[in-house]
Amino acid sequence: MTEVNLGPAVRRLRERRQLSLRALAEATGFSPGFISQVENGQASPSIASMERIAAALEVSLVEFFMEAQTRRSSVTRADARPVLSSQWSRARIESLGSGLEGQHLAPMLVTLEPGGSSGKHPHASRTEEFALVQEGTVELSLEGRQQTLSAGDAVTIRSGALRRWHNSGEQPARVLIVAAGPDAGDAERSAGV
């Protein structure tokens, strides 16, 4: 697995969109200091915070991976998966997608350590997501309703739904999440969906 440094990807995407640090901070609700710390690798944001930054940059978490990857192939090798880690969330996100242009699915494997969570509060995703618990048990707060999901349980979460993942167990939990990729959202918007 290859650890992805989120900071340079955030900086490149911010500069590509000609946003100042302050403008990105305002769009996310974070302080300019926090955004600067993320860009310089001095802060490890939660998964929900990563999603807020991605949304303000009009990209998905998978696009962070794509921005950081130098080689792209239709095959993602187990020993060469790009990985984002969040100390705050006590989580690791592995990109299972190829990073090729035009892909419509964004598969990720999220490992939540005991006590890990996607964020302090429920957060909405820009895209629809399908999640399958592969290992362990997780608590899912979905639209204000708490549910316990165990290995083999699956859920489809509509875009915009408030959700929060939390591992209250004593073992790591692994959740396969497949989100509609960036190109799928673009196609829906241009189709007026």
NUGUPA-448403 format. One line per 3 residues: number of its first residue (from 1); their letters; for each residue x, y, z of N, C-alpha, C. Coordinates in nm, 3 decimals. Example, Ala and Ser with C-alpha at 12.3 -4.5 7.8 and 13.67 -1.06 7.14 Angstrom:
NUGUPA-448403
1) AS) 1.319,-0.569,0.780,1.230,-0.450,0.780,1.320,-0.330,0.780  1.285,-0.225,0.708,1.367,-0.106,0.714,1.290,0.003,0.787
***
This chain:
NUGUPA-448403
1) MTE) 0.084,-0.118,0.000,0.000,0.000,0.000,0.088,0.125,0.000  0.040,0.226,-0.063,0.116,0.349,-0.077,0.042,0.461,-0.004  0.105,0.515,0.100,0.043,0.623,0.176,0.037,0.749,0.090
4) VNL) -0.083,0.806,0.081,-0.105,0.927,0.003,-0.095,1.047,0.096  -0.016,1.147,0.055,-0.007,1.270,0.131,-0.116,1.364,0.080  -0.215,1.388,0.161,-0.331,1.467,0.124,-0.296,1.614,0.097
7) GPA) -0.202,1.668,0.170,-0.170,1.810,0.163,-0.138,1.863,0.024  -0.039,1.806,-0.045,-0.007,1.856,-0.178,-0.125,1.846,-0.276  -0.207,1.741,-0.262,-0.324,1.727,-0.350,-0.424,1.839,-0.323
10) VRR) -0.446,1.871,-0.196,-0.538,1.981,-0.162,-0.485,2.112,-0.219  -0.356,2.136,-0.200,-0.296,2.261,-0.250,-0.309,2.271,-0.402  -0.274,2.163,-0.474,-0.283,2.166,-0.621,-0.427,2.189,-0.667
13) LRE) -0.521,2.120,-0.605,-0.662,2.137,-0.645,-0.711,2.278,-0.613  -0.670,2.332,-0.498,-0.708,2.468,-0.459,-0.652,2.570,-0.558  -0.524,2.555,-0.591,-0.460,2.648,-0.684,-0.517,2.634,-0.824
16) RRQ) -0.547,2.511,-0.866,-0.606,2.489,-0.998,-0.741,2.561,-1.010  -0.814,2.571,-0.899,-0.943,2.640,-0.899,-0.928,2.789,-0.865  -0.802,2.832,-0.853,-0.768,2.972,-0.825,-0.837,3.021,-0.698
19) LSL) -0.836,2.937,-0.595,-0.891,2.974,-0.465,-0.777,3.010,-0.371  -0.796,3.114,-0.295,-0.698,3.146,-0.191,-0.722,3.051,-0.074  -0.625,3.046,0.015,-0.640,2.966,0.137,-0.762,3.013,0.214
22) RAL) -0.778,3.144,0.224,-0.891,3.203,0.296,-1.025,3.167,0.231  -1.030,3.169,0.097,-1.154,3.135,0.026,-1.193,2.989,0.049  -1.093,2.899,0.047,-1.122,2.759,0.075,-1.167,2.741,0.219
25) AEA) -1.103,2.812,0.309,-1.143,2.804,0.450,-1.288,2.849,0.468  -1.325,2.959,0.405,-1.463,3.008,0.415,-1.562,2.907,0.357  -1.525,2.845,0.246,-1.615,2.749,0.181,-1.635,2.623,0.264
28) TGF) -1.536,2.589,0.345,-1.544,2.468,0.426,-1.594,2.494,0.568  -1.582,2.618,0.612,-1.615,2.649,0.751,-1.499,2.625,0.846  -1.381,2.596,0.791,-1.261,2.577,0.873,-1.181,2.707,0.876
31) SPG) -1.086,2.715,0.966,-1.000,2.833,0.972,-0.892,2.822,0.863  -0.841,2.936,0.817,-0.729,2.932,0.721,-0.609,2.857,0.778  -0.588,2.871,0.910,-0.477,2.801,0.975,-0.489,2.650,0.964
34) FIS) -0.612,2.599,0.981,-0.634,2.454,0.970,-0.609,2.407,0.827  -0.660,2.481,0.728,-0.637,2.443,0.588,-0.488,2.444,0.557  -0.416,2.544,0.607,-0.272,2.552,0.588,-0.203,2.430,0.651
37) QVE) -0.247,2.392,0.771,-0.188,2.275,0.837,-0.213,2.148,0.756  -0.332,2.134,0.699,-0.363,2.018,0.615,-0.270,2.017,0.494  -0.259,2.132,0.426,-0.175,2.140,0.306,-0.028,2.111,0.336
40) NGQ) 0.017,2.144,0.456,0.157,2.122,0.494,0.181,1.992,0.568  0.077,1.906,0.574,0.092,1.776,0.639,0.104,1.783,0.789  0.059,1.893,0.851,0.070,1.910,0.996,-0.060,1.876,1.068
43) ASP) -0.168,1.849,0.993,-0.296,1.813,1.054,-0.350,1.692,0.981  -0.414,1.604,1.056,-0.476,1.485,1.000,-0.627,1.498,1.018  -0.696,1.549,0.916,-0.839,1.574,0.931,-0.921,1.445,0.938
46) SIA) -1.039,1.455,0.995,-1.131,1.342,0.999,-1.181,1.313,0.858  -1.245,1.200,0.840,-1.302,1.166,0.709,-1.404,1.270,0.669  -1.490,1.311,0.763,-1.592,1.412,0.733,-1.527,1.544,0.692
49) SME) -1.417,1.581,0.758,-1.346,1.704,0.722,-1.285,1.693,0.582  -1.230,1.574,0.549,-1.177,1.553,0.414,-1.289,1.570,0.311  -1.406,1.517,0.343,-1.520,1.528,0.252,-1.563,1.674,0.235
52) RIA) -1.560,1.752,0.344,-1.596,1.894,0.334,-1.497,1.970,0.246  -1.369,1.939,0.262,-1.267,2.004,0.179,-1.287,1.963,0.033  -1.309,1.834,0.010,-1.331,1.785,-0.126,-1.452,1.853,-0.189
55) AAL) -1.562,1.863,-0.115,-1.683,1.925,-0.168,-1.658,2.071,-0.204  -1.584,2.142,-0.120,-1.554,2.283,-0.150,-1.466,2.297,-0.274  -1.384,2.196,-0.299,-1.299,2.195,-0.418,-1.370,2.132,-0.538
58) EVS) -1.496,2.092,-0.515,-1.580,2.029,-0.618,-1.518,1.901,-0.672  -1.462,1.820,-0.581,-1.409,1.688,-0.615,-1.457,1.588,-0.510  -1.433,1.461,-0.535,-1.465,1.356,-0.438,-1.336,1.312,-0.368
61) LVE) -1.349,1.231,-0.264,-1.230,1.176,-0.198,-1.147,1.096,-0.297  -1.215,1.026,-0.388,-1.142,0.947,-0.487,-1.057,1.036,-0.576  -1.106,1.157,-0.605,-1.026,1.249,-0.686,-0.900,1.295,-0.612
64) FFM) -0.905,1.297,-0.477,-0.781,1.323,-0.402,-0.680,1.213,-0.433  -0.728,1.086,-0.432,-0.640,0.975,-0.466,-0.586,0.991,-0.607  -0.677,1.023,-0.701,-0.636,1.037,-0.841,-0.532,1.147,-0.855
67) EAQ) -0.549,1.256,-0.782,-0.455,1.368,-0.788,-0.317,1.326,-0.737  -0.314,1.237,-0.640,-0.188,1.196,-0.579,-0.120,1.082,-0.655  -0.195,1.006,-0.734,-0.139,0.893,-0.806,-0.062,0.939,-0.929
70) TRR) 0.052,0.876,-0.952,0.128,0.909,-1.071,0.101,0.809,-1.183  0.081,0.683,-1.146,0.051,0.580,-1.246,-0.093,0.537,-1.230  -0.160,0.522,-1.343,-0.298,0.476,-1.341,-0.312,0.357,-1.433
73) SSV) -0.387,0.259,-1.387,-0.407,0.136,-1.462,-0.547,0.086,-1.434  -0.597,-0.003,-1.518,-0.730,-0.058,-1.494,-0.729,-0.160,-1.380  -0.611,-0.201,-1.336,-0.597,-0.297,-1.226,-0.538,-0.226,-1.106
76) TRA) -0.599,-0.247,-0.990,-0.544,-0.193,-0.865,-0.487,-0.309,-0.785  -0.357,-0.315,-0.774,-0.289,-0.424,-0.703,-0.300,-0.405,-0.552  -0.322,-0.514,-0.480,-0.340,-0.510,-0.335,-0.221,-0.446,-0.265
79) DAR) -0.101,-0.471,-0.313,0.018,-0.418,-0.246,0.054,-0.277,-0.291  -0.024,-0.220,-0.384,0.008,-0.086,-0.435,-0.113,0.009,-0.425  -0.210,-0.025,-0.342,-0.327,0.062,-0.327,-0.288,0.194,-0.262
82) PVL) -0.339,0.304,-0.315,-0.318,0.432,-0.247,-0.402,0.435,-0.119  -0.344,0.486,-0.011,-0.410,0.488,0.119,-0.405,0.629,0.179  -0.518,0.676,0.226,-0.526,0.799,0.306,-0.550,0.758,0.450
85) SSQ) -0.476,0.814,0.542,-0.497,0.785,0.683,-0.547,0.909,0.754  -0.631,0.887,0.852,-0.680,0.995,0.936,-0.657,0.957,1.081  -0.563,1.026,1.144,-0.539,1.000,1.286,-0.661,1.038,1.368
88) WSR) -0.725,1.150,1.332,-0.842,1.196,1.406,-0.952,1.091,1.401  -0.982,1.038,1.284,-1.090,0.941,1.268,-1.048,0.801,1.310  -0.917,0.783,1.332,-0.864,0.649,1.360,-0.906,0.555,1.248
91) ARI) -0.878,0.601,1.125,-0.925,0.529,1.006,-0.820,0.530,0.897  -0.838,0.436,0.805,-0.756,0.425,0.686,-0.852,0.405,0.569  -0.832,0.481,0.462,-0.915,0.468,0.342,-0.826,0.422,0.229
94) ESL) -0.857,0.305,0.172,-0.781,0.251,0.061,-0.862,0.269,-0.067  -0.800,0.326,-0.168,-0.866,0.340,-0.297,-0.858,0.207,-0.371  -0.973,0.155,-0.410,-0.977,0.030,-0.486,-0.999,0.056,-0.634
97) GSG) -1.022,0.183,-0.666,-1.048,0.221,-0.805,-0.919,0.242,-0.881  -0.932,0.242,-1.010,-0.815,0.251,-1.097,-0.761,0.393,-1.110  -0.847,0.492,-1.090,-0.804,0.630,-1.110,-0.805,0.670,-1.256
100) LEG) -0.861,0.586,-1.341,-0.867,0.618,-1.483,-0.975,0.721,-1.510  -0.951,0.806,-1.606,-1.050,0.906,-1.647,-1.177,0.836,-1.691  -1.291,0.896,-1.660,-1.419,0.843,-1.707,-1.480,0.735,-1.623
103) QHL) -1.417,0.696,-1.512,-1.478,0.591,-1.430,-1.600,0.646,-1.359  -1.701,0.563,-1.341,-1.826,0.607,-1.281,-1.844,0.555,-1.138  -1.758,0.466,-1.094,-1.766,0.413,-0.959,-1.640,0.448,-0.883
106) APM) -1.655,0.474,-0.754,-1.542,0.508,-0.669,-1.541,0.412,-0.551  -1.478,0.295,-0.567,-1.474,0.198,-0.458,-1.362,0.228,-0.359  -1.395,0.219,-0.231,-1.298,0.243,-0.123,-1.317,0.138,-0.015
109) LVT) -1.210,0.102,0.051,-1.216,0.014,0.167,-1.177,0.098,0.287  -1.273,0.118,0.380,-1.249,0.200,0.498,-1.230,0.108,0.617  -1.118,0.123,0.687,-1.092,0.048,0.809,-1.100,0.146,0.925
112) LEP) -1.197,0.121,1.014,-1.212,0.202,1.136,-1.156,0.123,1.253  -1.058,0.179,1.320,-1.005,0.115,1.440,-1.107,0.129,1.553  -1.094,0.050,1.661,-1.187,0.066,1.774,-1.189,0.212,1.820
115) GGS) -1.309,0.265,1.836,-1.326,0.405,1.875,-1.322,0.501,1.758  -1.292,0.453,1.639,-1.283,0.539,1.521,-1.420,0.578,1.469  -1.424,0.694,1.405,-1.550,0.741,1.346,-1.521,0.829,1.225
118) SGK) -1.623,0.846,1.143,-1.606,0.929,1.024,-1.599,1.077,1.059  -1.649,1.115,1.173,-1.645,1.254,1.216,-1.721,1.272,1.346  -1.715,1.393,1.400,-1.783,1.424,1.525,-1.935,1.423,1.508
121) HPH) -1.979,1.473,1.392,-2.122,1.486,1.364,-2.154,1.421,1.230  -2.280,1.384,1.209,-2.319,1.330,1.077,-2.290,1.431,0.967  -2.252,1.379,0.852,-2.214,1.462,0.737,-2.274,1.401,0.612
124) ASR) -2.311,1.483,0.516,-2.370,1.436,0.391,-2.263,1.420,0.284  -2.281,1.321,0.199,-2.195,1.301,0.083,-2.262,1.361,-0.039  -2.180,1.406,-0.134,-2.234,1.462,-0.258,-2.291,1.353,-0.349
127) TEE) -2.252,1.228,-0.324,-2.292,1.120,-0.414,-2.363,1.008,-0.339  -2.435,0.927,-0.414,-2.498,0.807,-0.357,-2.388,0.708,-0.325  -2.407,0.632,-0.215,-2.307,0.535,-0.173,-2.373,0.401,-0.143
130) FAL) -2.301,0.295,-0.174,-2.338,0.160,-0.132,-2.229,0.116,-0.037  -2.266,0.061,0.079,-2.166,0.016,0.177,-2.195,-0.128,0.219  -2.090,-0.208,0.230,-2.098,-0.347,0.273,-1.996,-0.367,0.385
133) VQE) -2.044,-0.405,0.502,-1.953,-0.431,0.614,-1.887,-0.565,0.588  -1.756,-0.564,0.579,-1.682,-0.687,0.552,-1.634,-0.756,0.678  -1.603,-0.675,0.779,-1.545,-0.727,0.901,-1.585,-0.640,1.017
136) GTV) -1.613,-0.700,1.133,-1.643,-0.623,1.252,-1.787,-0.572,1.256  -1.807,-0.477,1.344,-1.939,-0.417,1.365,-1.923,-0.266,1.369  -2.014,-0.196,1.302,-2.012,-0.049,1.303,-2.150,0.004,1.336
139) ELS) -2.150,0.121,1.398,-2.275,0.193,1.424,-2.289,0.295,1.311  -2.405,0.296,1.248,-2.432,0.393,1.142,-2.546,0.482,1.187  -2.517,0.611,1.196,-2.621,0.710,1.221,-2.660,0.760,1.083
142) LEG) -2.784,0.732,1.043,-2.831,0.768,0.910,-2.961,0.844,0.924  -2.956,0.973,0.887,-3.073,1.061,0.898,-3.133,1.057,1.039  -3.043,1.060,1.140,-3.086,1.066,1.279,-3.125,0.933,1.341
145) RQQ) -3.115,0.826,1.265,-3.152,0.694,1.315,-3.027,0.607,1.332  -3.011,0.547,1.450,-2.894,0.463,1.479,-2.921,0.319,1.435  -2.821,0.260,1.368,-2.832,0.121,1.327,-2.698,0.054,1.348
148) TLS) -2.700,-0.071,1.392,-2.579,-0.149,1.408,-2.568,-0.242,1.288  -2.454,-0.235,1.220,-2.430,-0.320,1.104,-2.313,-0.413,1.133  -2.332,-0.541,1.100,-2.229,-0.642,1.121,-2.182,-0.695,0.987
151) AGD) -2.077,-0.777,0.990,-2.021,-0.834,0.869,-2.133,-0.895,0.784  -2.135,-0.857,0.657,-2.236,-0.906,0.564,-2.353,-0.811,0.545  -2.375,-0.718,0.639,-2.483,-0.621,0.626,-2.445,-0.515,0.523
154) AVT) -2.545,-0.468,0.450,-2.522,-0.367,0.346,-2.626,-0.257,0.357  -2.591,-0.140,0.305,-2.682,-0.026,0.305,-2.653,0.060,0.183  -2.759,0.118,0.128,-2.745,0.217,0.022,-2.783,0.351,0.082
157) IRS) -2.698,0.450,0.065,-2.718,0.582,0.124,-2.732,0.683,0.010  -2.845,0.751,0.009,-2.869,0.847,-0.099,-2.779,0.969,-0.081  -2.752,1.039,-0.189,-2.669,1.159,-0.181,-2.742,1.263,-0.095
160) GAL) -2.668,1.334,-0.016,-2.724,1.437,0.069,-2.774,1.387,0.204  -2.781,1.256,0.224,-2.828,1.201,0.352,-2.719,1.218,0.458  -2.757,1.264,0.575,-2.662,1.279,0.684,-2.628,1.141,0.740
163) RRW) -2.496,1.110,0.742,-2.454,0.981,0.796,-2.324,0.995,0.871  -2.306,0.906,0.969,-2.184,0.902,1.049,-2.155,0.757,1.084  -2.034,0.714,1.057,-1.989,0.579,1.090,-1.909,0.584,1.221
166) HNS) -1.927,0.481,1.306,-1.853,0.475,1.432,-1.828,0.328,1.468  -1.706,0.298,1.506,-1.673,0.164,1.552,-1.665,0.166,1.704  -1.770,0.117,1.768,-1.773,0.112,1.914,-1.724,-0.022,1.966
169) GEQ) -1.684,-0.111,1.876,-1.637,-0.243,1.915,-1.491,-0.243,1.959  -1.442,-0.363,1.984,-1.304,-0.380,2.030,-1.210,-0.427,1.920  -1.265,-0.453,1.801,-1.187,-0.499,1.687,-1.200,-0.398,1.572
172) PAR) -1.102,-0.392,1.483,-1.117,-0.306,1.366,-1.238,-0.348,1.283  -1.301,-0.252,1.219,-1.414,-0.279,1.130,-1.375,-0.235,0.989  -1.409,-0.316,0.889,-1.378,-0.283,0.750,-1.507,-0.272,0.672
175) VLI) -1.522,-0.159,0.603,-1.643,-0.133,0.526,-1.604,-0.101,0.383  -1.659,-0.177,0.289,-1.641,-0.149,0.147,-1.746,-0.046,0.109  -1.703,0.068,0.057,-1.795,0.173,0.014,-1.773,0.199,-0.134
178) VAA) -1.881,0.195,-0.209,-1.875,0.226,-0.352,-1.963,0.348,-0.373  -1.901,0.457,-0.412,-1.973,0.582,-0.436,-1.980,0.607,-0.586  -2.081,0.683,-0.624,-2.087,0.726,-0.764,-1.965,0.813,-0.787
181) GPD) -1.889,0.786,-0.890,-1.765,0.858,-0.918,-1.791,0.998,-0.967  -1.685,1.077,-0.981,-1.697,1.216,-1.021,-1.763,1.233,-1.158  -1.734,1.143,-1.250,-1.791,1.156,-1.383,-1.940,1.123,-1.382
184) AGD) -1.984,1.033,-1.293,-2.126,0.999,-1.285,-2.205,1.121,-1.242  -2.153,1.195,-1.143,-2.221,1.316,-1.096,-2.227,1.421,-1.205  -2.118,1.436,-1.282,-2.115,1.532,-1.392,-2.219,1.496,-1.496
187) AER) -2.231,1.364,-1.526,-2.327,1.320,-1.627,-2.469,1.347,-1.580  -2.494,1.324,-1.450,-2.629,1.350,-1.396,-2.662,1.497,-1.401  -2.565,1.584,-1.366,-2.591,1.728,-1.366,-2.618,1.776,-1.508
190) SAG) -2.539,1.728,-1.605,-2.561,1.775,-1.741,-2.689,1.718,-1.800  -2.737,1.606,-1.744,-2.863,1.548,-1.791,-2.981,1.612,-1.718  -2.951,1.700,-1.621,-3.058,1.769,-1.547,-3.119,1.685,-1.437
193) V) -3.052,1.578,-1.395,-3.104,1.491,-1.289,-3.080,1.557,-1.155
***
